[in-house]
Amino acid sequence: MSGVREVVEVLARALTDRPDEVHVREKEFKGALLVELYVGPGELGRVIGRQGRTAAALRTLAATSGEKEGKTVTLEIRDGKP
């Protein structure tokens, strides 16, 4: 598991009421790392936050973690199972 995936997963599990329904997938896509965060039904609002501030913070932390590994990171947040 990469550092980016670990950071996203730990933070998402802390934000949700049902941490066991949080899943993170990674894909190499056009020279960048695509991280997909899946949360359980009804949990999307908690992860996105008011006016998207929490989602923006998650994306910033993922990008910073990726920089340490020399990767460009894109974080997508999705509702449901992978």
DOVONU-577685 format. One record per atom (N, C-alpha, C): residue in one letter; atom name; x, y, z. Coordinates in Angstrom, 3 decimals. Example, Ala and Ser with C-alpha at 12.3 -4.5 7.8 and 13.67 -1.06 7.14 Angstrom:
BEGIN
+---------+-------+----------+----------+----------+
| residuo | atomo |       c1 |       c2 |       c3 |
+---------+-------+----------+----------+----------+
|       a |     N |   13.190 |   -5.690 |    7.800 |
|       a |    CA |   12.300 |   -4.500 |    7.800 |
|       a |     C |   13.200 |   -3.300 |    7.800 |
|       s |     N |   12.850 |   -2.250 |    7.080 |
|       s |    CA |   13.670 |   -1.060 |    7.140 |
|       s |     C |   12.900 |    0.030 |    7.870 |
+---------+-------+----------+----------+----------+
This chain:
BEGIN
+---------+-------+----------+----------+----------+
| residuo | atomo |       c1 |       c2 |       c3 |
+---------+-------+----------+----------+----------+
|       m |     N |    0.859 |   -1.175 |    0.000 |
|       m |    CA |    0.000 |    0.000 |    0.000 |
|       m |     C |    0.905 |    1.237 |    0.000 |
|       s |     N |    0.587 |    2.173 |   -0.881 |
|       s |    CA |    1.398 |    3.387 |   -0.957 |
|       s |     C |    1.041 |    4.348 |    0.179 |
|       g |     N |    1.916 |    5.315 |    0.396 |
|       g |    CA |    1.686 |    6.308 |    1.431 |
|       g |     C |    0.458 |    7.150 |    1.163 |
|       v |     N |    0.201 |    7.431 |   -0.119 |
|       v |    CA |   -0.963 |    8.238 |   -0.486 |
|       v |     C |   -2.244 |    7.509 |   -0.115 |
|       r |     N |   -2.304 |    6.262 |   -0.481 |
|       r |    CA |   -3.502 |    5.470 |   -0.188 |
|       r |     C |   -3.732 |    5.369 |    1.317 |
|       e |     N |   -2.658 |    5.167 |    2.052 |
|       e |    CA |   -2.768 |    5.037 |    3.497 |
|       e |     C |   -3.284 |    6.324 |    4.139 |
|       v |     N |   -2.773 |    7.474 |    3.699 |
|       v |    CA |   -3.203 |    8.772 |    4.231 |
|       v |     C |   -4.696 |    8.982 |    3.967 |
|       v |     N |   -5.119 |    8.741 |    2.734 |
|       v |    CA |   -6.520 |    8.946 |    2.357 |
|       v |     C |   -7.429 |    8.014 |    3.147 |
|       e |     N |   -7.028 |    6.762 |    3.274 |
|       e |    CA |   -7.866 |    5.783 |    3.972 |
|       e |     C |   -8.012 |    6.109 |    5.455 |
|       v |     N |   -6.923 |    6.449 |    6.110 |
|       v |    CA |   -6.968 |    6.764 |    7.545 |
|       v |     C |   -7.856 |    7.983 |    7.793 |
|       l |     N |   -7.691 |    9.023 |    6.995 |
|       l |    CA |   -8.498 |   10.238 |    7.184 |
|       l |     C |   -9.969 |    9.987 |    6.884 |
|       a |     N |  -10.263 |    9.256 |    5.820 |
|       a |    CA |  -11.658 |    8.982 |    5.465 |
|       a |     C |  -12.342 |    8.133 |    6.535 |
|       r |     N |  -11.629 |    7.165 |    7.068 |
|       r |    CA |  -12.213 |    6.329 |    8.128 |
|       r |     C |  -12.506 |    7.157 |    9.380 |
|       a |     N |  -11.669 |    8.143 |    9.652 |
|       a |    CA |  -11.887 |    9.006 |   10.815 |
|       a |     C |  -13.080 |    9.937 |   10.612 |
|       l |     N |  -13.372 |   10.287 |    9.377 |
|       l |    CA |  -14.453 |   11.230 |    9.090 |
|       l |     C |  -15.837 |   10.588 |    9.058 |
|       t |     N |  -15.913 |    9.301 |    8.770 |
|       t |    CA |  -17.208 |    8.654 |    8.575 |
|       t |     C |  -17.698 |    7.952 |    9.840 |
|       d |     N |  -19.011 |    7.702 |    9.871 |
|       d |    CA |  -19.608 |    6.958 |   10.977 |
|       d |     C |  -19.432 |    5.460 |   10.799 |
|       r |     N |  -19.259 |    5.023 |    9.552 |
|       r |    CA |  -19.082 |    3.599 |    9.250 |
|       r |     C |  -17.735 |    3.385 |    8.539 |
|       p |     N |  -16.667 |    3.356 |    9.306 |
|       p |    CA |  -15.334 |    3.257 |    8.690 |
|       p |     C |  -15.099 |    1.947 |    7.936 |
|       d |     N |  -15.853 |    0.900 |    8.269 |
|       d |    CA |  -15.666 |   -0.373 |    7.577 |
|       d |     C |  -16.176 |   -0.323 |    6.133 |
|       e |     N |  -16.934 |    0.702 |    5.768 |
|       e |    CA |  -17.453 |    0.842 |    4.407 |
|       e |     C |  -16.586 |    1.755 |    3.541 |
|       v |     N |  -15.426 |    2.147 |    4.050 |
|       v |    CA |  -14.503 |    2.988 |    3.296 |
|       v |     C |  -13.541 |    2.083 |    2.524 |
|       h |     N |  -13.436 |    2.329 |    1.212 |
|       h |    CA |  -12.524 |    1.566 |    0.358 |
|       h |     C |  -11.727 |    2.548 |   -0.496 |
|       v |     N |  -10.456 |    2.262 |   -0.669 |
|       v |    CA |   -9.590 |    3.119 |   -1.474 |
|       v |     C |   -8.915 |    2.260 |   -2.531 |
|       r |     N |   -8.944 |    2.742 |   -3.779 |
|       r |    CA |   -8.277 |    2.052 |   -4.887 |
|       r |     C |   -7.302 |    3.003 |   -5.539 |
|       e |     N |   -6.237 |    2.454 |   -6.066 |
|       e |    CA |   -5.228 |    3.244 |   -6.770 |
|       e |     C |   -5.077 |    2.723 |   -8.190 |
|       k |     N |   -4.868 |    3.652 |   -9.123 |
|       k |    CA |   -4.615 |    3.278 |  -10.511 |
|       k |     C |   -3.596 |    4.241 |  -11.087 |
|       e |     N |   -2.674 |    3.709 |  -11.866 |
|       e |    CA |   -1.772 |    4.568 |  -12.627 |
|       e |     C |   -2.543 |    4.982 |  -13.869 |
|       f |     N |   -2.620 |    6.284 |  -14.118 |
|       f |    CA |   -3.434 |    6.795 |  -15.224 |
|       f |     C |   -2.707 |    7.967 |  -15.866 |
|       k |     N |   -2.218 |    7.756 |  -17.081 |
|       k |    CA |   -1.535 |    8.798 |  -17.846 |
|       k |     C |   -0.377 |    9.435 |  -17.069 |
|       g |     N |    0.440 |    8.616 |  -16.476 |
|       g |    CA |    1.605 |    9.106 |  -15.752 |
|       g |     C |    1.313 |    9.696 |  -14.380 |
|       a |     N |    0.086 |    9.610 |  -13.948 |
|       a |    CA |   -0.298 |   10.139 |  -12.638 |
|       a |     C |   -0.968 |    9.017 |  -11.842 |
|       l |     N |   -1.108 |    9.238 |  -10.565 |
|       l |    CA |   -1.756 |    8.266 |   -9.690 |
|       l |     C |   -3.189 |    8.723 |   -9.441 |
|       l |     N |   -4.146 |    7.889 |   -9.811 |
|       l |    CA |   -5.552 |    8.168 |   -9.567 |
|       l |     C |   -5.966 |    7.392 |   -8.331 |
|       v |     N |   -6.412 |    8.100 |   -7.298 |
|       v |    CA |   -6.864 |    7.480 |   -6.057 |
|       v |     C |   -8.371 |    7.655 |   -5.988 |
|       e |     N |   -9.081 |    6.541 |   -5.892 |
|       e |    CA |  -10.538 |    6.569 |   -5.806 |
|       e |     C |  -10.953 |    6.215 |   -4.384 |
|       l |     N |  -11.700 |    7.099 |   -3.766 |
|       l |    CA |  -12.192 |    6.896 |   -2.407 |
|       l |     C |  -13.678 |    6.587 |   -2.482 |
|       y |     N |  -14.050 |    5.406 |   -2.013 |
|       y |    CA |  -15.450 |    4.996 |   -1.983 |
|       y |     C |  -15.929 |    5.011 |   -0.536 |
|       v |     N |  -17.073 |    5.644 |   -0.295 |
|       v |    CA |  -17.659 |    5.686 |    1.043 |
|       v |     C |  -19.056 |    5.094 |    0.991 |
|       g |     N |  -19.550 |    4.688 |    2.142 |
|       g |    CA |  -20.864 |    4.070 |    2.229 |
|       g |     C |  -21.988 |    5.051 |    1.940 |
|       p |     N |  -23.192 |    4.514 |    1.730 |
|       p |    CA |  -24.353 |    5.353 |    1.461 |
|       p |     C |  -24.598 |    6.353 |    2.599 |
|       g |     N |  -24.833 |    7.586 |    2.263 |
|       g |    CA |  -25.115 |    8.611 |    3.251 |
|       g |     C |  -23.874 |    9.236 |    3.871 |
|       e |     N |  -22.703 |    8.763 |    3.532 |
|       e |    CA |  -21.459 |    9.261 |    4.121 |
|       e |     C |  -20.756 |   10.288 |    3.222 |
|       l |     N |  -21.230 |   10.438 |    2.011 |
|       l |    CA |  -20.564 |   11.330 |    1.060 |
|       l |     C |  -20.511 |   12.768 |    1.557 |
|       g |     N |  -21.564 |   13.236 |    2.182 |
|       g |    CA |  -21.614 |   14.601 |    2.702 |
|       g |     C |  -20.585 |   14.851 |    3.792 |
|       r |     N |  -20.323 |   13.852 |    4.606 |
|       r |    CA |  -19.334 |   13.998 |    5.676 |
|       r |     C |  -17.929 |   14.140 |    5.101 |
|       v |     N |  -17.652 |   13.424 |    4.030 |
|       v |    CA |  -16.317 |   13.451 |    3.437 |
|       v |     C |  -16.117 |   14.710 |    2.593 |
|       i |     N |  -17.172 |   15.185 |    1.962 |
|       i |    CA |  -17.057 |   16.398 |    1.147 |
|       i |     C |  -17.027 |   17.636 |    2.029 |
|       g |     N |  -17.858 |   17.681 |    3.061 |
|       g |    CA |  -17.853 |   18.814 |    3.980 |
|       g |     C |  -18.607 |   20.016 |    3.435 |
|       r |     N |  -18.685 |   21.037 |    4.247 |
|       r |    CA |  -19.401 |   22.253 |    3.850 |
|       r |     C |  -18.627 |   22.980 |    2.769 |
|       q |     N |  -19.306 |   23.253 |    1.690 |
|       q |    CA |  -18.735 |   23.945 |    0.528 |
|       q |     C |  -17.495 |   23.241 |    0.000 |
|       g |     N |  -17.369 |   21.939 |    0.250 |
|       g |    CA |  -16.270 |   21.152 |   -0.290 |
|       g |     C |  -14.936 |   21.359 |    0.391 |
|       r |     N |  -14.954 |   21.970 |    1.554 |
|       r |    CA |  -13.686 |   22.273 |    2.231 |
|       r |     C |  -12.956 |   21.014 |    2.691 |
|       t |     N |  -13.688 |   20.035 |    3.209 |
|       t |    CA |  -13.050 |   18.805 |    3.674 |
|       t |     C |  -12.473 |   18.036 |    2.490 |
|       a |     N |  -13.224 |   17.977 |    1.393 |
|       a |    CA |  -12.726 |   17.305 |    0.189 |
|       a |     C |  -11.483 |   18.006 |   -0.347 |
|       a |     N |  -11.476 |   19.317 |   -0.328 |
|       a |    CA |  -10.302 |   20.073 |   -0.788 |
|       a |     C |   -9.090 |   19.784 |    0.086 |
|       a |     N |   -9.312 |   19.685 |    1.390 |
|       a |    CA |   -8.217 |   19.375 |    2.304 |
|       a |     C |   -7.686 |   17.962 |    2.060 |
|       l |     N |   -8.583 |   16.996 |    1.833 |
|       l |    CA |   -8.160 |   15.631 |    1.523 |
|       l |     C |   -7.329 |   15.597 |    0.248 |
|       r |     N |   -7.772 |   16.332 |   -0.768 |
|       r |    CA |   -7.031 |   16.375 |   -2.038 |
|       r |     C |   -5.652 |   16.998 |   -1.854 |
|       t |     N |   -5.576 |   18.042 |   -1.024 |
|       t |    CA |   -4.288 |   18.679 |   -0.766 |
|       t |     C |   -3.341 |   17.724 |   -0.047 |
|       l |     N |   -3.837 |   17.021 |    0.957 |
|       l |    CA |   -3.002 |   16.069 |    1.689 |
|       l |     C |   -2.570 |   14.904 |    0.792 |
|       a |     N |   -3.462 |   14.438 |   -0.076 |
|       a |    CA |   -3.103 |   13.361 |   -1.003 |
|       a |     C |   -2.021 |   13.832 |   -1.970 |
|       a |     N |   -2.175 |   15.054 |   -2.488 |
|       a |    CA |   -1.179 |   15.595 |   -3.415 |
|       a |     C |    0.173 |   15.776 |   -2.738 |
|       t |     N |    0.163 |   16.230 |   -1.504 |
|       t |    CA |    1.403 |   16.417 |   -0.750 |
|       t |     C |    2.082 |   15.074 |   -0.481 |
|       s |     N |    1.299 |   14.065 |   -0.134 |
|       s |    CA |    1.859 |   12.730 |    0.085 |
|       s |     C |    2.440 |   12.173 |   -1.210 |
|       g |     N |    1.772 |   12.436 |   -2.312 |
|       g |    CA |    2.258 |   11.981 |   -3.611 |
|       g |     C |    3.542 |   12.669 |   -4.018 |
|       e |     N |    3.669 |   13.950 |   -3.690 |
|       e |    CA |    4.891 |   14.693 |   -3.992 |
|       e |     C |    6.100 |   14.054 |   -3.339 |
|       k |     N |    5.930 |   13.586 |   -2.126 |
|       k |    CA |    7.028 |   12.932 |   -1.412 |
|       k |     C |    7.492 |   11.669 |   -2.132 |
|       e |     N |    6.563 |   11.041 |   -2.866 |
|       e |    CA |    6.889 |    9.831 |   -3.622 |
|       e |     C |    7.196 |   10.148 |   -5.085 |
|       g |     N |    7.173 |   11.424 |   -5.444 |
|       g |    CA |    7.464 |   11.831 |   -6.817 |
|       g |     C |    6.331 |   11.562 |   -7.788 |
|       k |     N |    5.091 |   11.603 |   -7.309 |
|       k |    CA |    3.926 |   11.304 |   -8.145 |
|       k |     C |    2.947 |   12.470 |   -8.142 |
|       t |     N |    2.234 |   12.601 |   -9.243 |
|       t |    CA |    1.122 |   13.538 |   -9.323 |
|       t |     C |   -0.136 |   12.756 |   -8.946 |
|       v |     N |   -0.921 |   13.286 |   -8.014 |
|       v |    CA |   -2.070 |   12.535 |   -7.485 |
|       v |     C |   -3.374 |   13.272 |   -7.768 |
|       t |     N |   -4.366 |   12.493 |   -8.207 |
|       t |    CA |   -5.735 |   12.989 |   -8.356 |
|       t |     C |   -6.619 |   12.137 |   -7.452 |
|       l |     N |   -7.417 |   12.801 |   -6.622 |
|       l |    CA |   -8.314 |   12.091 |   -5.702 |
|       l |     C |   -9.747 |   12.287 |   -6.170 |
|       e |     N |  -10.444 |   11.177 |   -6.358 |
|       e |    CA |  -11.866 |   11.208 |   -6.706 |
|       e |     C |  -12.641 |   10.542 |   -5.577 |
|       i |     N |  -13.719 |   11.210 |   -5.160 |
|       i |    CA |  -14.544 |   10.695 |   -4.066 |
|       i |     C |  -15.847 |   10.196 |   -4.668 |
|       r |     N |  -16.184 |    8.947 |   -4.346 |
|       r |    CA |  -17.373 |    8.318 |   -4.940 |
|       r |     C |  -18.240 |    7.684 |   -3.864 |
|       d |     N |  -19.519 |    7.633 |   -4.162 |
|       d |    CA |  -20.502 |    7.039 |   -3.260 |
|       d |     C |  -20.738 |    5.589 |   -3.663 |
|       g |     N |  -20.752 |    4.691 |   -2.718 |
|       g |    CA |  -21.038 |    3.298 |   -3.012 |
|       g |     C |  -19.818 |    2.410 |   -2.951 |
|       k |     N |  -19.983 |    1.188 |   -3.438 |
|       k |    CA |  -18.908 |    0.199 |   -3.391 |
|       k |     C |  -18.095 |    0.244 |   -4.689 |
|       p |     N |  -16.821 |   -0.139 |   -4.595 |
|       p |    CA |  -15.973 |   -0.161 |   -5.810 |
|       p |     C |  -16.375 |   -1.253 |   -6.766 |
+---------+-------+----------+----------+----------+
